[in-house]
Each structure stands twice: as C-alpha cells, then as structure tokens.
Amino acid sequence: MLPEALRAVFIAGCAGLELVEHGPALERLSHDQFAFSPLLQPQLQQCLADVVVRVQRSQEVLQVAALCYRLQIPLTVRGAGTGNQGQCVPLHGGVVLDTSGLNQVRSFDPVNGLLIAEPGCRLLDLDEWLQPQGWALRLAPSTWRSATLGGFIAGGSSGVGSLRWGLLREPGNLLGLEVVTLEAEPQLLQLDAAQAQALNHAYGSNGIFTAVTIPTVPWQNWQELVLELPDRPAALALGVQLSAAALEIDALCYLEQRLAKQMPPLPKLAAAQGDRLLLLASPNAVPVIEQLTTKAGGSLLWQRPQWPPKGLLLRELCWNHTTLQLRAVDPLFTYQLVLLPEPELAFIELIDKQWPGWLYWHLERLRVSGKARWVGLPLFRWQGEDQFKALNTAMAAAGGLIFNAHALTVEDSGLGIVDGDQVAAKHTNDPKGLLNPGKLRGFNKK
Ligand SMILES: Cc1cc2nc3c(=O)[nH]c(=O)nc-3n(C[C@H](O)[C@H](O)[C@H](O)COP(=O)(O)OP(=O)(O)OC[C@H]3O[C@@H](n4cnc5c(N)ncnc54)[C@H](O)[C@@H]3O)c2cc1C
C-alpha cells in the first residue's frame, strides 16, 4: 500500500484522467484468472492496486509514466486481465494502468496485410474488422473474444494458428512496437521487429506498448471439425499424419475420451465414444481429412464453418479453454504445460504408470522452431504441492520440457533461464524497476 499522502499526490497529478480508486472495481482490476493455479491463488488473492488509471491515448500513458517515475510508484499494465498466472497482478500495489481503452486501429495495408493497432484492441474485434477486407490474425489465444492485442503479445505464448505460425515469440510474428518508457522524461520509442523481440512475452515489465505492428494472413472460413478415433495411439498417429500432410490446418487438439465427455456440447454433437481430435481446417482440406480419418478407423463426426463466430466455438474447447471447461465441472482440476518428447505415447504411458488415471490428457499440435510437436496441457485434480512437484520431476526426467503454469515470473514459467535481451531492455526502459516489479527474475536493480 502506498502512504496516503503519496497516493493523494499521484491522484492530484492525474487531473483529467479516468481513475478507479476503491470498491469491487479496484479489486477486479487488480486480479486476473490466477484461480487456475492453487499455488498462485493464495499468493495473489490479497494483491491490490492503490489506484487504477484507464487511458485512451498515448499522451495519457506518457503522463502516468512520468508521474510514477517521479513519485517512484510501481506501475503494472493491464489489458483484459485474462492471463491465468497473475501476469497483470500488481505484486507491490501501486498503479494499474488499464490500456483496454487504447483501442484504435492505426493503419492497415490491404496489399500486404500489415496491421498497426493499439494494444487495447480486442482480438475478436480485430478479426471482425479485418474479415470484410479478406484478412485475419495469424495467432490468437482461446480467449480470442476478450483478450487484447497488447496482453497477448506481452503475456501470451501460442494458440490457434500456432500449428502454422509457431509460438508468438518465433521471429516474424511481431514486427514492431510503439513503447512508452519509465524515465524522468518518458519517451515514445518506435521499435522495429528485432528491437521489439525483447519486449515480446516480458509481461509488460520492460515497456508499455501503445501500438503493435503484426502481419495478418488472408482470411479463410476455417471449418470446425470433430473427429473420433478408437483409441489414443490412433488419434495421435492421425494428428501427426494430418499435420505433416499438404493440408491447411490452423488448430489441432487431442482430447482423451474422459475429457471429451466433460466438455460442453457443440450443437447436435453426441457424447464422446472415443478419443477426439478437434480441428480448424481449410474447406479444401476436409475431404482428405475425412478419408484419412476413415482409414485410421475413425470418423468425421461433426463439421461447421467457424465464421460468423456464434455460440460456443470449437476453439473454446481447446488450448486453456479445455481447462476452463473442466474447472466449470470440477474446480479442483488444474493443469501443467509440457512439451512432449518423441515418441509421445511412451512418455504418456510412463507418467500414467506412475499415477494411473490421475492425468486427463489434452494435447495441442503446434510448430516449434519449424517442427510440428505435441504440447501437453494435462489436467489433474490438485493433490497438494508435493505431488505436483513429483509430477514435474517425473515429466522432466522422462524428457518433457515444462513451462510451469504455476509460476509468477517470465523465466520460471518459461525455460527457467534469464533472457539477457529482456533484462537489458528493462534496464534501458525502466531503470528504477517500477514496471510490473517482481515478474522479471533476471532484473537486478542497480
Ligand atoms: C480460459 C483461458 C484460456 C487461455 N488460452 C490461452 C491460449 O490459448 N494462449 C495463450 O497464449 N494464452 C492463453 N490464456 C492466457 C491469456 O488469456 C492470454 O495470454 C491473453 O492473450 C492475455 O490477454 P489480456 O488482454 O487478457 O492480457 P492481461 O491478462 O491483461 O495481461 C497479460 C500481460 O500483458 C501485459 N500487458 C497488457 N497490456 C500491455 C501493454 N499495453 N503494454 C505492455 N504490457 C501489457 C500485462 O502487464 C500482463 O503481464 C488463456 C487464459 C484463460 C483464462
């Protein structure tokens, strides 16, 4: 908590800006979806901003940044607050800067698809704006309806589109940023693709985005498909075959039968009788997918065009929405994120042997450094921290690469290593370490 006098000076300096100073709105805007993690929940529940500032223009961001620097007040940026690891939770209180009102498209080139948009633009709004012009976003989390562009770049990692375009941090997915620094005289920097990379997935700890430049792709009416296979080996083999074929597939998700059964039903889709693959595929790909599915002993059960997006979408059964849907049935479930070693079946069998029936397997197919891989988001009923640690140890020992979904810092939820470029950008753009303090472990204040 800030001393009352300091808080009053800050508020006086915000004349003309929209503030939230107390009440349930202050609490809501200090939190995100960290309840997904039974480890983070007790650590973050009590965190509260001293004040939230809602901005609509870059000039206002500069004003707040100058004030925070002068008064040495922590500043944590927020988009829609859909992060599930406390990415936008102010660990040390201070100011939360809500950038969801900074939501204009700055420019769009209809020839090459280059989009410059403000960070508060909601991803679905952007796609709805692009679609009549024949373009679409490359990548989106399953929180497509509510998440902001800035929050996805700073806090997200991958999602629908990652089978074609890889992780958000793959070079080429972010082409530039306009950024406000936290200095005595905050600057409005224009960063190119190479410079912007150090701020990509840094939890807003080394610069405040006021505009984001991304490539878009030609729009197509992806078909939502549900395939059913007799068992896991057949489903995983088909997933590998489909993602290696000359087919345009934007998303490919595997749900084991127990999990598929718990998902809310898509219209007129019968309950799962086997393991399922959920796909977003180009209309041209559907006949080949159906033929290969039949050959694998399965069937194409259900198909619907994704556009216009209405009702429950297939993507809202995938990625971390699978977790959300299962938690709606039983809130004791949580998940872990692990890149599976090949052969994946042997890995799954090894883990299942140690804890029979505990893990419900959910996998997503995505491209990592150009190669299609399965990433696992296995779900399990929380059995305490010791068993969770034992699971991580076993998965790592079996060759899994864990991206800990229950960690607070950029590094600990990534590969566990410090990215020197991210830290250097923080020293330059935020020398006092006021931006989202506590989230970039590699930063040591001088
Ligand atoms: C059910 C569910 C499903 C999800 N699925 C996915 C998924 O498929 N893929 C995925 O990657 N994530 C997923 N997430 C996590 C999250 O929804 C996404 O990463 C989303 O893109 C975050 O956007 P947001 O606007 O809500 O950001 P917020 O949660 O508000 O913020 C995220 C981070 O970005 C920073 N930030 C926000 N705006 C700015 C800015 N203007 N400048 C600098 N930093 C900023 C914040 O400080 C914070 O560190 C999921 C979460 C849930 C609860």
The ligand as a Tripos MOL2 file, in Angstrom:
@<TRIPOS>MOLECULE
LIG
   53    58     1     0     0
SMALL
NO_CHARGES

@<TRIPOS>ATOM
      1 C1         -9.5380  -19.8700  -20.3320 C.3       1 LIG1
      2 C2         -8.2140  -19.2940  -20.7500 C.ar      1 LIG1
      3 C3         -7.6650  -19.6640  -21.9600 C.ar      1 LIG1
      4 C4         -6.4290  -19.1500  -22.3740 C.ar      1 LIG1
      5 N1         -5.8850  -19.5630  -23.5540 N.ar      1 LIG1
      6 C5         -4.6830  -19.0860  -23.9350 C.ar      1 LIG1
      7 C6         -4.0950  -19.5030  -25.1660 C.ar      1 LIG1
      8 O1         -4.6630  -20.2540  -25.9420 O.2       1 LIG1
      9 N2         -2.8740  -18.9990  -25.4670 N.ar      1 LIG1
     10 C7         -2.2310  -18.1020  -24.6800 C.ar      1 LIG1
     11 O2         -1.1340  -17.6730  -25.0230 O.2       1 LIG1
     12 N3         -2.7850  -17.6690  -23.5260 N.ar      1 LIG1
     13 C8         -3.9880  -18.1280  -23.1460 C.ar      1 LIG1
     14 N4         -4.5600  -17.6850  -21.9810 N.ar      1 LIG1
     15 C9         -3.9240  -16.6010  -21.2390 C.3       1 LIG1
     16 C10        -4.4670  -15.2050  -21.6880 C.3       1 LIG1
     17 O3         -5.8490  -15.2660  -21.9020 O.3       1 LIG1
     18 C11        -3.8400  -14.7220  -22.9700 C.3       1 LIG1
     19 O4         -2.4440  -14.7440  -22.9200 O.3       1 LIG1
     20 C12        -4.3210  -13.3240  -23.3780 C.3       1 LIG1
     21 O5         -3.7940  -13.0200  -24.6250 O.3       1 LIG1
     22 C13        -3.9610  -12.2220  -22.4140 C.3       1 LIG1
     23 O6         -4.5260  -11.0150  -22.8980 O.3       1 LIG1
     24 P1         -5.1440   -9.9420  -21.8880 P.3       1 LIG1
     25 O7         -5.5720   -8.7700  -22.6840 O.co2     1 LIG1
     26 O8         -6.1720  -10.5400  -21.0390 O.co2     1 LIG1
     27 O9         -3.8480   -9.5850  -21.0580 O.3       1 LIG1
     28 P2         -3.6920   -9.3290  -19.4930 P.3       1 LIG1
     29 O10        -4.0030  -10.5730  -18.7510 O.co2     1 LIG1
     30 O11        -4.4100   -8.1070  -19.1030 O.co2     1 LIG1
     31 O12        -2.1210   -9.0380  -19.4240 O.3       1 LIG1
     32 C14        -1.2040  -10.0280  -19.7890 C.3       1 LIG1
     33 C15         0.2160   -9.4310  -19.6570 C.3       1 LIG1
     34 O13         0.3800   -8.4310  -20.6450 O.3       1 LIG1
     35 C16         0.8210   -7.2060  -20.0500 C.3       1 LIG1
     36 N5          0.2300   -6.1290  -20.8500 N.ar      1 LIG1
     37 C17        -1.0800   -5.9150  -21.1180 C.ar      1 LIG1
     38 N6         -1.2170   -4.8210  -21.8850 N.ar      1 LIG1
     39 C18         0.0320   -4.3170  -22.0910 C.ar      1 LIG1
     40 C19         0.5560   -3.1690  -22.7590 C.ar      1 LIG1
     41 N7         -0.2460   -2.2880  -23.3650 N.pl3     1 LIG1
     42 N8          1.8840   -2.9660  -22.7410 N.ar      1 LIG1
     43 C20         2.7290   -3.8250  -22.1140 C.ar      1 LIG1
     44 N9          2.2840   -4.9120  -21.4490 N.ar      1 LIG1
     45 C21         0.9600   -5.1480  -21.4310 C.ar      1 LIG1
     46 C22         0.3130   -7.2560  -18.6270 C.3       1 LIG1
     47 O14         1.1070   -6.4720  -17.7660 O.3       1 LIG1
     48 C23         0.4610   -8.7410  -18.3060 C.3       1 LIG1
     49 O15         1.7640   -9.0020  -17.8750 O.3       1 LIG1
     50 C24        -5.7590  -18.2200  -21.5360 C.ar      1 LIG1
     51 C25        -6.3220  -17.8520  -20.3170 C.ar      1 LIG1
     52 C26        -7.5320  -18.3730  -19.9230 C.ar      1 LIG1
     53 C27        -8.1200  -17.9390  -18.6100 C.3       1 LIG1
@<TRIPOS>BOND
     1     1     2 1
     2     2     3 ar
     3     2    52 ar
     4     3     4 ar
     5     4     5 ar
     6     4    50 ar
     7     5     6 ar
     8     6     7 ar
     9     6    13 1
    10     7     8 2
    11     7     9 ar
    12     9    10 ar
    13    10    11 2
    14    10    12 ar
    15    12    13 ar
    16    13    14 ar
    17    14    15 1
    18    14    50 ar
    19    15    16 1
    20    16    17 1
    21    16    18 1
    22    18    19 1
    23    18    20 1
    24    20    21 1
    25    20    22 1
    26    22    23 1
    27    23    24 1
    28    24    25 2
    29    24    26 1
    30    24    27 1
    31    27    28 1
    32    28    29 2
    33    28    30 1
    34    28    31 1
    35    31    32 1
    36    32    33 1
    37    33    34 1
    38    33    48 1
    39    34    35 1
    40    35    36 1
    41    35    46 1
    42    36    37 ar
    43    36    45 ar
    44    37    38 ar
    45    38    39 ar
    46    39    40 ar
    47    39    45 ar
    48    40    41 1
    49    40    42 ar
    50    42    43 ar
    51    43    44 ar
    52    44    45 ar
    53    46    47 1
    54    46    48 1
    55    48    49 1
    56    50    51 ar
    57    51    52 ar
    58    52    53 1
@<TRIPOS>SUBSTRUCTURE
     1 LIG1         1 GROUP 0 **** ****
